[in-house]
Amino acid sequence: MRNVEQVSSVKSELLDIFMSMEVAEHQQRQKSAALRNLRARRGIELHNEFKRLEQDLADLDDDLIQ
């Protein structure tokens, strides 16, 4: 009976450890995905800002020529 309790206890502890590892890995994947999305969003915003600046400069050149 004592051996069964010990085995059950060890199984339960191993399952808890495994589940904790799974949760930690999931949280790390979520953080990595959020960081990738943030970098992509900032890259898009920077690209759009450069396009606006180029257009503003082109408009300024047009105004100066006229």
N, C-alpha and C positions, 0 to 999 in steps of 0.2 A: 504494500500500500504506500509506503514511504517513497519508494522508487517511482511510482506512478505520479505522485505529487511533485517530486523533484523534476521529472521529465516534463510534466505539464507546466510547471513554473518556468523551466528553461525555454520551452516552446513559446510560452506567452512573452517572455522577455525578448527572445529573438524576434518575434513578430513585432513587438513594440519598437525595437531598434530598426528593423527593416522599414516599418511605416514612417518612422522619424526621418530616415534617410530619404525615402520617397518624397516626403513633404518638403524637405530641404532642397532636393534636386528640382522639384516643381517650382518652388519659390525662386530659385536661381534662374531657371529657364524663363520665368515671367519677368524677372528683372532685366535679363539680357534682351528679351524681346522688346520691352519698354524702352530700353536704351537705344536699340536699333531703330525703333520707330521715331524716337525723338531726334536722333541724328538725321534720319531721312527727312523728317519734317523741316528741320533747320536747314538742311541742304536745299530743299525745294524753296523755302523762303528766301534764302540767299540768292539762288538762281533768279527768282522772280524780282528781287531787289535790283540785281545787276541789269536785268532786262529793262526795268523801269528807268534806271539811271541812264542806260544807253539811249532809250527813247527820249528822255528829257534832254540829253546832250544833243541829240539829232534835232529836236525841236528848237533848241537854243541856237544851233548853227543855222537853221532855216530862218529864224527870226533875225539873226545878225546879217544874213545875206540880203534880206529884203529891205 
